[in-house]
Amino acid sequence: MKLPVSMLLAACVFTACDNSSKKQEAVLKAQQATIDSMKVAMEKKAIVDSMNTVMAQREKEEVREEKQATQTVYASQAAPAQKKSRWNHKAKGAVVGAGTGAVTGAIINKNRAEGALVGSLIGAGVGVGTGAIVDQQVKKKQKQQ
């Protein structure tokens, strides 16, 4: 009787041990599957991050190119603005004097066209003289500085 009981006990022990090893195998397989899926996810994330980095660099380069293009446009537009010559005081005085003289001459004289013509000539002459005086004063101030 001892022999069949001991054999039964041995069989139970072996099957119990065998089940635990199968369970351990199943647990290990599940763990390995989880680890593999995590590795795949990490690889995907690394690929996405590298693509995002590349896209960010491309956007920075595009912005830099746009800035250079706008700077070039502004530089080309700024050059003519700097070359723009200013009117000296003589020219300004002649224009203002001619306009003022024409209006005054047209008001004073009965023949408005003739009065405007004479007034503009006299006004332009006075304006040029006044502008020349102002130009000389400006030159003196520049020499003193």
Residue frames as a rotation matrix with the C-alpha (Angstrom) as fourth column:
MET 1
0.553 0.833 0.000 0.00
0.833 -0.553 0.000 0.00
0.000 0.000 -1.000 0.00
LYS 2
0.332 -0.523 -0.785 2.82
0.225 -0.765 0.604 2.30
-0.916 -0.377 -0.136 0.66
LEU 3
-0.654 -0.665 0.361 4.10
0.478 0.006 0.878 1.91
-0.586 0.747 0.314 -2.82
PRO 4
-0.163 0.600 0.783 0.93
0.928 -0.176 0.328 2.97
0.335 0.780 -0.528 -4.68
VAL 5
0.793 0.443 -0.418 0.43
0.576 -0.767 0.281 5.92
-0.197 -0.464 -0.864 -2.32
SER 6
0.073 -0.844 -0.531 3.99
0.227 -0.505 0.833 7.03
-0.971 -0.181 0.154 -2.71
MET 7
-0.671 -0.276 0.688 3.71
0.703 0.059 0.709 6.71
-0.236 0.959 0.154 -6.48
LEU 8
0.313 0.870 0.381 0.48
0.899 -0.401 0.177 8.69
0.307 0.287 -0.907 -6.44
LEU 9
0.707 -0.131 -0.695 2.13
0.368 -0.771 0.519 11.31
-0.604 -0.623 -0.497 -4.29
ALA 10
-0.391 -0.920 -0.029 5.14
0.369 -0.185 0.911 11.44
-0.843 0.345 0.412 -6.62
ALA 11
-0.419 0.310 0.853 2.85
0.896 -0.011 0.444 11.83
0.147 0.951 -0.273 -9.63
CYS 12
0.695 0.711 -0.107 0.99
0.716 -0.671 0.192 14.67
0.064 -0.210 -0.976 -7.91
VAL 13
0.359 -0.653 -0.667 4.23
0.255 -0.619 0.743 16.39
-0.898 -0.437 -0.056 -7.04
PHE 14
-0.638 -0.647 0.417 5.53
0.550 -0.005 0.835 16.09
-0.538 0.762 0.359 -10.59
THR 15
-0.079 0.678 0.731 2.33
0.919 -0.235 0.317 17.40
0.387 0.697 -0.604 -12.08
ALA 16
0.799 0.325 -0.507 2.28
0.536 -0.767 0.353 20.22
-0.274 -0.553 -0.787 -9.56
CYS 17
-0.040 -0.903 -0.428 5.85
0.217 -0.426 0.878 21.13
-0.975 -0.058 0.213 -10.41
ASP 18
-0.624 -0.146 0.768 5.10
0.757 0.130 0.640 20.73
-0.193 0.981 0.030 -14.06
ASN 19
0.434 0.852 0.293 2.13
0.875 -0.476 0.091 23.14
0.217 0.217 -0.952 -13.81
SER 20
0.669 -0.224 -0.709 4.24
0.267 -0.818 0.510 25.75
-0.694 -0.531 -0.487 -12.06
SER 21
-0.490 -0.871 0.040 6.87
0.328 -0.142 0.934 25.53
-0.808 0.471 0.355 -14.75
LYS 22
-0.341 0.462 0.819 4.13
0.920 -0.013 0.391 25.91
0.191 0.887 -0.420 -17.40
LYS 23
0.749 0.612 -0.253 2.76
0.658 -0.730 0.184 28.87
-0.072 -0.305 -0.950 -15.48
GLN 24
0.218 -0.758 -0.615 6.23
0.201 -0.581 0.788 30.34
-0.955 -0.295 0.026 -15.22
GLU 25
-0.661 -0.432 0.614 6.70
0.648 0.085 0.757 29.85
-0.379 0.898 0.224 -18.95
ALA 26
0.164 0.822 0.545 3.38
0.932 -0.311 0.188 31.57
0.324 0.477 -0.817 -19.64
VAL 27
0.785 0.070 -0.616 4.33
0.401 -0.815 0.418 34.43
-0.473 -0.575 -0.668 -17.32
LEU 28
-0.220 -0.954 -0.205 7.75
0.268 -0.261 0.927 34.76
-0.938 0.149 0.313 -18.97
LYS 29
-0.519 0.098 0.849 6.18
0.855 0.064 0.515 34.73
-0.004 0.993 -0.117 -22.43
ALA 30
0.596 0.795 0.110 3.74
0.783 -0.606 0.143 37.43
0.180 0.001 -0.984 -21.36
GLN 31
0.537 -0.489 -0.688 6.56
0.225 -0.703 0.675 39.48
-0.813 -0.517 -0.267 -19.88
GLN 32
-0.541 -0.789 0.292 8.62
0.471 0.003 0.882 39.03
-0.697 0.614 0.370 -23.04
ALA 33
-0.118 0.595 0.795 5.66
0.961 -0.134 0.242 40.06
0.251 0.793 -0.556 -25.19
THR 34
0.839 0.409 -0.359 5.19
0.513 -0.815 0.270 43.17
-0.183 -0.411 -0.893 -23.04
ILE 35
0.113 -0.892 -0.437 8.89
0.181 -0.414 0.892 43.99
-0.977 -0.180 0.115 -23.28
ASP 36
-0.593 -0.323 0.737 8.84
0.739 0.146 0.658 43.49
-0.320 0.935 0.153 -27.05
SER 37
0.326 0.790 0.520 5.78
0.892 -0.439 0.107 45.71
0.312 0.429 -0.848 -27.46
MET 38
0.774 -0.120 -0.622 7.46
0.285 -0.811 0.511 48.37
-0.566 -0.572 -0.594 -25.30
LYS 39
-0.323 -0.946 0.029 10.59
0.373 -0.100 0.923 48.16
-0.870 0.309 0.385 -27.47
VAL 40
-0.356 0.284 0.890 8.48
0.927 -0.016 0.376 48.60
0.121 0.959 -0.258 -30.60
ALA 41
0.737 0.676 -0.030 6.70
0.669 -0.721 0.181 51.56
0.101 -0.153 -0.983 -29.04
MET 42
0.441 -0.656 -0.613 10.03
0.192 -0.599 0.778 53.12
-0.877 -0.460 -0.138 -28.04
GLU 43
-0.570 -0.643 0.511 11.40
0.619 0.073 0.782 52.61
-0.540 0.763 0.356 -31.56
LYS 44
0.088 0.700 0.709 8.30
0.936 -0.301 0.181 54.25
0.340 0.648 -0.682 -33.03
LYS 45
0.862 0.221 -0.456 8.65
0.421 -0.813 0.402 57.16
-0.282 -0.539 -0.794 -30.60
ALA 46
-0.050 -0.962 -0.270 12.33
0.312 -0.271 0.910 57.53
-0.949 -0.039 0.314 -31.51
ILE 47
-0.536 -0.094 0.839 11.41
0.841 0.029 0.540 57.64
-0.075 0.995 0.064 -35.21
VAL 48
0.513 0.799 0.314 8.67
0.788 -0.583 0.195 60.21
0.339 0.148 -0.929 -34.60
ASP 49
0.684 -0.318 -0.656 11.03
0.307 -0.690 0.655 62.32
-0.661 -0.650 -0.375 -32.46
SER 50
-0.431 -0.892 0.132 13.71
0.490 -0.109 0.865 62.25
-0.758 0.438 0.484 -35.15
MET 51
-0.273 0.418 0.867 11.15
0.914 -0.168 0.369 63.28
0.299 0.893 -0.336 -37.78
ASN 52
0.801 0.562 -0.204 9.93
0.598 -0.738 0.314 66.10
0.026 -0.374 -0.927 -35.54
THR 53
0.235 -0.808 -0.540 13.53
0.320 -0.460 0.828 67.26
-0.918 -0.367 0.151 -35.10
VAL 54
-0.629 -0.458 0.628 14.09
0.710 -0.009 0.704 67.22
-0.317 0.889 0.331 -38.85
MET 55
0.168 0.791 0.588 10.86
0.883 -0.386 0.267 69.15
0.438 0.474 -0.764 -39.45
ALA 56
0.788 0.073 -0.611 11.79
0.452 -0.743 0.494 71.72
-0.418 -0.665 -0.619 -36.78
GLN 57
-0.245 -0.949 -0.199 15.18
0.387 -0.284 0.877 72.23
-0.889 0.137 0.437 -38.44
ARG 58
-0.516 0.111 0.850 13.53
0.850 -0.056 0.524 72.65
0.106 0.992 -0.065 -41.84
GLU 59
0.604 0.792 0.092 11.09
0.757 -0.606 0.246 75.20
0.251 -0.079 -0.965 -40.42
LYS 60
0.491 -0.509 -0.707 13.97
0.332 -0.641 0.692 77.13
-0.806 -0.574 -0.146 -38.84
GLU 61
-0.591 -0.744 0.312 15.82
0.547 -0.086 0.833 77.12
-0.592 0.663 0.458 -42.15
GLU 62
-0.133 0.633 0.763 12.71
0.917 -0.213 0.337 78.34
0.376 0.744 -0.552 -43.98
VAL 63
0.819 0.410 -0.402 12.21
0.553 -0.752 0.359 81.13
-0.154 -0.516 -0.842 -41.45
ARG 64
0.063 -0.890 -0.451 15.88
0.318 -0.410 0.855 82.06
-0.946 -0.197 0.257 -41.76
GLU 65
-0.641 -0.271 0.718 15.60
0.746 -0.004 0.666 82.11
-0.178 0.962 0.205 -45.56
GLU 66
0.347 0.847 0.402 12.47
0.860 -0.459 0.222 84.25
0.373 0.269 -0.888 -45.38
LYS 67
0.704 -0.152 -0.693 14.22
0.385 -0.739 0.553 86.70
-0.596 -0.657 -0.462 -43.05
GLN 68
-0.401 -0.915 -0.029 17.17
0.403 -0.205 0.892 86.91
-0.822 0.346 0.451 -45.41
ALA 69
-0.408 0.327 0.852 14.84
0.893 -0.053 0.447 87.45
0.191 0.943 -0.271 -48.35
THR 70
0.705 0.710 0.001 12.97
0.687 -0.683 0.250 90.21
0.178 -0.175 -0.968 -46.55
GLN 71
0.377 -0.653 -0.657 16.24
0.304 -0.583 0.754 91.78
-0.875 -0.484 -0.021 -45.44
THR 72
-0.630 -0.600 0.493 17.42
0.637 -0.036 0.770 91.70
-0.445 0.799 0.405 -49.03
VAL 73
0.043 0.742 0.669 14.17
0.900 -0.319 0.296 93.29
0.433 0.589 -0.682 -50.17
TYR 74
0.845 0.268 -0.462 14.40
0.484 -0.751 0.450 95.93
-0.226 -0.604 -0.764 -47.47
ALA 75
-0.051 -0.944 -0.327 18.04
0.402 -0.319 0.858 96.57
-0.914 -0.088 0.396 -48.31
SER 76
-0.635 -0.165 0.754 17.23
0.772 -0.101 0.628 97.01
-0.027 0.981 0.192 -51.97
GLN 77
0.400 0.836 0.376 14.32
0.772 -0.529 0.352 99.28
0.493 0.149 -0.857 -51.09
ALA 78
0.685 -0.172 -0.708 16.37
0.512 -0.578 0.635 101.22
-0.518 -0.798 -0.308 -48.54
ALA 79
-0.348 -0.918 0.189 19.15
0.787 -0.177 0.591 102.01
-0.509 0.354 0.784 -51.03
PRO 80
-0.315 0.241 0.918 17.00
0.701 -0.592 0.397 104.27
0.639 0.769 0.017 -53.24
ALA 81
0.764 0.631 -0.137 15.55
0.545 -0.517 0.660 105.94
0.345 -0.579 -0.738 -50.15
GLN 82
0.357 -0.717 -0.598 19.04
0.604 -0.311 0.733 106.88
-0.712 -0.624 0.322 -49.02
LYS 83
-0.608 -0.615 0.502 19.92
0.768 -0.295 0.568 108.24
-0.201 0.731 0.652 -52.45
LYS 84
0.389 0.839 0.379 16.84
0.876 -0.464 0.128 110.41
0.284 0.283 -0.916 -52.41
SER 85
-0.687 -0.682 0.251 18.08
0.600 -0.727 -0.334 113.98
0.410 -0.078 0.909 -52.61
ARG 86
0.053 0.671 -0.740 16.58
0.885 -0.375 -0.277 116.61
-0.463 -0.640 -0.613 -50.38
TRP 87
0.532 0.182 0.827 15.59
0.607 -0.763 -0.222 120.01
0.590 0.620 -0.517 -51.59
ASN 88
-0.626 -0.714 -0.314 17.90
0.760 -0.469 -0.450 122.77
0.174 -0.520 0.836 -50.52
HIS 89
-0.209 0.561 -0.801 16.49
0.631 -0.549 -0.549 125.92
-0.747 -0.620 -0.239 -48.99
LYS 90
-0.787 -0.098 -0.609 16.82
-0.339 -0.756 0.560 127.88
-0.515 0.647 0.562 -52.26
ALA 91
-0.867 0.464 -0.179 14.52
0.056 0.448 0.892 125.48
0.495 0.764 -0.415 -54.11
LYS 92
-0.346 0.762 -0.547 12.03
0.938 0.289 -0.190 125.35
0.014 -0.579 -0.815 -51.28
GLY 93
-0.397 0.137 -0.907 12.00
0.296 -0.917 -0.267 129.13
-0.869 -0.375 0.324 -51.05
ALA 94
-0.929 0.030 -0.370 11.45
-0.349 -0.407 0.844 129.49
-0.125 0.913 0.389 -54.82
VAL 95
-0.672 0.715 -0.192 8.46
0.454 0.603 0.656 127.13
0.585 0.354 -0.730 -54.79
VAL 96
-0.164 0.620 -0.767 6.86
0.946 -0.121 -0.300 128.67
-0.279 -0.775 -0.567 -51.71
GLY 97
-0.552 -0.120 -0.825 7.53
0.082 -0.993 0.090 132.18
-0.830 -0.018 0.558 -52.95
ALA 98
-0.969 0.204 -0.141 6.11
-0.164 -0.102 0.981 131.46
0.186 0.974 0.133 -56.41
GLY 99
-0.427 0.856 -0.291 2.95
0.772 0.513 0.377 129.96
0.472 -0.064 -0.879 -54.94
THR 100
-0.102 0.365 -0.926 2.43
0.809 -0.512 -0.291 132.78
-0.580 -0.778 -0.243 -52.48
GLY 101
-0.742 -0.256 -0.619 3.23
-0.085 -0.881 0.466 135.43
-0.665 0.399 0.632 -55.12
ALA 102
-0.896 0.440 0.067 0.82
0.176 0.212 0.961 133.90
0.408 0.873 -0.268 -57.61
VAL 103
-0.116 0.890 -0.441 -2.05
0.974 0.189 0.126 133.90
0.196 -0.415 -0.889 -55.12
THR 104
-0.132 0.018 -0.991 -1.29
0.556 -0.826 -0.089 137.42
-0.821 -0.563 0.099 -53.95
GLY 105
-0.908 -0.269 -0.320 -0.85
-0.101 -0.601 0.793 138.75
-0.406 0.752 0.519 -57.51
ALA 106
-0.694 0.710 0.120 -4.13
0.502 0.357 0.788 137.17
0.517 0.607 -0.604 -58.64
ILE 107
0.064 0.731 -0.679 -5.97
0.985 -0.155 -0.074 138.78
-0.159 -0.664 -0.730 -55.71
ILE 108
-0.218 -0.235 -0.947 -4.46
0.351 -0.924 0.148 142.24
-0.911 -0.300 0.284 -56.13
ASN 109
-0.911 -0.223 -0.346 -4.48
-0.218 -0.452 0.865 142.66
-0.349 0.864 0.363 -59.94
LYS 110
0.049 0.976 -0.214 -7.72
-0.740 -0.108 -0.664 143.02
-0.671 0.191 0.717 -61.89
ASN 111
0.455 -0.017 -0.890 -6.36
-0.732 0.562 -0.385 140.79
0.507 0.827 0.243 -64.65
ARG 112
0.768 -0.050 0.638 -5.91
-0.519 0.534 0.667 137.65
-0.374 -0.844 0.384 -62.56
ALA 113
0.858 -0.461 0.226 -3.69
0.513 0.778 -0.363 135.69
-0.009 0.428 0.904 -64.97
GLU 114
0.348 -0.744 0.570 -1.28
0.152 -0.555 -0.818 138.57
0.925 0.371 -0.080 -65.43
GLY 115
0.416 -0.135 0.899 -1.22
-0.823 -0.476 0.309 139.25
0.386 -0.869 -0.310 -61.68
ALA 116
0.914 -0.076 0.399 -0.56
-0.145 0.857 0.495 135.59
-0.379 -0.510 0.772 -60.92
LEU 117
0.685 -0.690 0.236 2.32
0.615 0.373 -0.695 135.48
0.391 0.621 0.679 -63.42
VAL 118
0.182 -0.616 0.766 3.97
-0.220 -0.785 -0.579 138.64
0.958 -0.063 -0.279 -62.13
GLY 119
0.562 0.104 0.820 3.39
-0.815 -0.096 0.571 137.64
0.139 -0.990 0.031 -58.50
SER 120
0.963 -0.216 0.161 4.86
0.175 0.956 0.234 134.20
-0.204 -0.197 0.959 -59.00
LEU 121
0.432 -0.851 0.298 8.01
0.501 -0.048 -0.864 135.63
0.750 0.523 0.405 -60.62
ILE 122
0.101 -0.369 0.924 8.53
-0.574 -0.780 -0.249 138.17
0.812 -0.506 -0.291 -57.85
GLY 123
0.733 0.264 0.627 7.72
-0.677 0.367 0.637 135.61
-0.062 -0.892 0.448 -55.15
ALA 124
0.894 -0.446 -0.051 10.10
0.424 0.876 -0.232 133.06
0.148 0.186 0.971 -56.63
GLY 125
0.180 -0.859 0.479 12.92
0.166 -0.453 -0.876 135.62
0.970 0.237 0.062 -56.70
VAL 126
0.172 -0.061 0.983 12.33
-0.860 -0.497 0.119 136.61
0.481 -0.866 -0.138 -53.08
GLY 127
0.923 0.248 0.295 12.09
-0.364 0.811 0.457 132.93
-0.126 -0.530 0.839 -52.08
VAL 128
0.655 -0.750 -0.091 15.41
0.509 0.528 -0.680 132.05
0.558 0.399 0.728 -53.75
GLY 129
-0.033 -0.674 0.738 17.12
-0.272 -0.705 -0.655 134.95
0.962 -0.223 -0.160 -51.98
THR 130
0.396 0.253 0.883 15.72
-0.908 -0.038 0.418 133.92
0.139 -0.967 0.215 -48.62
GLY 131
1.000 -0.010 0.012 16.67
0.009 0.996 0.089 130.27
-0.013 -0.089 0.996 -49.23
ALA 132
0.366 -0.927 0.077 20.24
0.301 0.040 -0.953 131.27
0.881 0.372 0.293 -50.11
ILE 133
-0.038 -0.336 0.941 20.56
-0.747 -0.616 -0.251 133.14
0.664 -0.712 -0.227 -46.82
VAL 134
0.693 0.367 0.621 19.27
-0.699 0.556 0.450 130.11
-0.179 -0.746 0.642 -44.90
ASP 135
0.895 -0.406 -0.187 21.65
0.275 0.829 -0.486 127.77
0.352 0.384 0.854 -46.77
GLN 136
0.045 -0.917 0.396 24.63
-0.117 -0.399 -0.910 129.96
0.992 -0.005 -0.125 -45.82
GLN 137
0.114 0.058 0.992 23.59
-0.958 -0.256 0.126 129.90
0.261 -0.965 0.026 -42.17
VAL 138
0.945 0.256 0.203 23.27
-0.297 0.931 0.210 126.11
-0.136 -0.259 0.956 -42.22
LYS 139
0.605 -0.785 -0.133 26.75
0.326 0.397 -0.858 125.75
0.726 0.476 0.496 -43.76
LYS 140
-0.076 -0.615 0.785 28.24
-0.561 -0.624 -0.544 128.01
0.824 -0.482 -0.298 -41.07
LYS 141
0.453 0.338 0.825 26.66
-0.886 0.269 0.377 125.88
-0.095 -0.902 0.421 -38.32
GLN 142
0.993 -0.100 -0.062 28.02
0.086 0.975 -0.204 122.70
0.081 0.198 0.977 -39.89
LYS 143
0.277 -0.949 0.148 31.53
0.117 -0.120 -0.986 124.16
0.954 0.290 0.078 -40.11
GLN 144
-0.009 -0.234 0.972 31.41
-0.856 -0.500 -0.128 125.20
0.516 -0.834 -0.196 -36.46
GLN 145
0.742 0.283 0.607 30.53
-0.582 0.721 0.375 121.69
-0.332 -0.632 0.700 -35.35
